[in-house]
Amino acid sequence: MKLTYYGQNSWLIETQGRSLLIDPAISANPLAQGLVDIDQLEAEYLLLTHGHGDHVADVTSIATRCKSMIVSNYEIATYYGNLGLAYHPMNHGGRWEFDFGTLAMVNAVHSSVLPDGTYGGNPAGFVLYNTEASIYIAGDTALTMDMQLIPRLYPSLDAAILPIGDNFTMGSKDASIAAEFIDCQRIIGCHFDTFPYIEINHDEVRNIFAQAGINLTLPQINESIEV
């Protein structure tokens, strides 16, 4: 399983011969300007954790061009379905067998509204697993006790993508506790440095995770990671 980082919470996941784009909002990210050409991205699926603009800004353009299947909660999925795009609705606690593996929608503690003010339902995270790997994509979330259910319900995680920027989501200290809750020693940070509210001190963050004995990666834009 190959993960490529496009900033904030935008990831391309290549697995089982399929391409999945998570929360595409690349054109809205100043850190990705000149580094990522969204017109060149190919994605068969778009997985959306919630409706905020820094997670869905490029959904319509990419899904229209690539004929992508949008996978999200019922409210967001049907919103895009009403625009004529392909969609698969899910909700918390549900799993579905896709051709790229099993996808489960799990709880996230945040908020959700689409850029035009449309109600975005409840925010979520995903657990994705197949014969290649098992990963947790937390989305935008606070630390929550529900994370302790993940190692009880799903295959052992090979990696987890956790927000670490604080202010709008977990910060690094809470994320290090989340790593313990989900029983995962390989954490990949996201939702940091995009704008002033979530700028982090990289050395301090790495030290927090090191003291907890957890492997942390702070990816660069366009960096690819094998899981």
Buried (B, 14 or more C-beta within 10 A) or exposed (E): BBBBBBBBBBBBBBBBEBBBBBBBBBBBBEBBEEEBEBEEBEBBBBBBBBBBEBBBBBBBBBBEEBEBBBBBBBBBBBBBBEEEBBBBBBBBEBBEEBEBBBBBBBBBBBEBBBBEEEEBBBBBBBBBBBEBBBBBBBBBBBBBEBBEBBBEEBEEBBBBBBBBBBEBBBBBBBBBEBBBBBBBBBBBBBBBBBBEEBEBEBEEBBEBBEEBEBEBBBBEBEEEBEB
